[in-house]
Amino acid sequence: MYKEKLLLIESEMTGAKGHFLDYLIETSNYFKNKKKIIWFLNKNFESKNLYLPEFCNIKKIILSNNFKRKENKLLYYLEEVLLFIKNFFDILYFIKFFFNDKNKLFNFLKTLTRNYLIIPRYFKSFYVEFLKLGLSTNDSVFFQSARRKDIALVFFLSSIEHYNLPKIHLRVFLPPNNRFKDFYFYLNKIKHLLENKIFVYTEDGFKKELLSQKVGTNNLINTTTPIFTFNNRNYTKKHFVGFIGEARLNKGFDKIPSYISKFANLDNNVNFIIQFSKTDKSTEPTKKILYQMQSQFKNIDIIEKYCDYVEYRDILKKITIMPFIYDKIHMNNTNSGIFYSCIANEIITIIPTECDYLKKILSPNSFEEANEIEEFVNHTSKIIQNYSIYLDNAKKSSKKLMSITDNGSIIRNIG
């Protein structure tokens, strides 16, 4: 039986970083029985020792910068100059490429003019492989974490392939920056297609309001949540408090030693799982303190590495309580994939106060709110003492999120 195609794209991911690979796998798992799944990844993506689904057709084809501005400014700017020169030859390439199709040639030249004679960085490496897939208007192209260069590509693609355009899905995770030819510059150029050809998604809250303001209406931006595998949890008397994800100050990494020290005075039978892949100058001192604490207490488990899809879920299944000692502004502005993972795995959360959009998904008595470390500690003790009540309500939150996912705009629009 013929399956419609779903093309998933992560253009900047060159290795296992953050939630990007995890979300790719989750989306693929959700649609694997309905769609033929193809991935377009960065040409420099390193897949060694990573869990990748065998049912996905994975193509490493997208060309981007080899040097990052933060890591080596000199080589980055030198590469940018060379890429600017390359742009001239790419224009000649596409004039020849479209020469026998006058309509596409006209659309290409018109779009090029509207883009200040610059071809989007990813377009050439993407477009040639895209044509080979032979996608129809019933198929879907899903940019899992759409950035400025991705939406620039979509602007070109929608202008050239207007009549044969598959459904385009752009999910925005991070608030776009204001810069020359920024995300909003291209968003306004494709605005006329947002109702039936191109769909933009983001989580509820700050990003939804920001994007809606830029396009002038709330109706053109779809509210979504990440797609997750759900896990049914049994009652337990043995508790694991978890801190997982990137080791950053705005995620409260520096506050973990204080939390553990204070909690040890209340209950020394609770276990702690701390997982992170790397630290920087700001968090390296905290890492040293945590290892010193681990040498003193047997109930602290430090996992200093990137955990692949399977390992990450094994950790989530173990954790019973997750205190989000994040900066509340960061939590409000960027949201957290770990937060949704907690709901899907029926983990009891303690969230920062004034994060009202998070509470729209959570059921009453399935979470607590805190600001100061002592509040987080006291609420953790309260959850342990009344765990069965919190777990029953966490299951309600999980079912609610599952319903939101199954009936959400992404699932509905992809079909």
Secondary structure, DSSP 8 states (H G I E B T S, - for coil): ---EEEEEEESS--SS-TTHHHHHHHHHHHHTTTEEEEEEEETT---TT----TTSEEEEEE---SS-TTT-HHHHHHHHHHHHHHHHHHHHHHHHHTTT-HHHHHHHHHHHHHTTT---TTHHHHHHHHHHHT--TTSEEEETT--HHHHHHHHHHHHHSGGG--EEEEE--S-----TT-HHHHHHHSGGGTTTTEEEEE-TTHHHHHHHHHHT-STTEEE-------------SS-EEEEES---GGGTGGGHHHHHHHHHTT-TT-EEEEEES---TTTHHHHHHHHHHHHH-TTEEEEES---HHHHHHHHHH--EEE----HHHHHHH--HHHHHHHHTT-EEEEETT-HHHHTTS-TTSEEEESSHHHHHHHHHHHHHTHHHHHHHHHHHHHHHHHHHHTSHHHHHH-
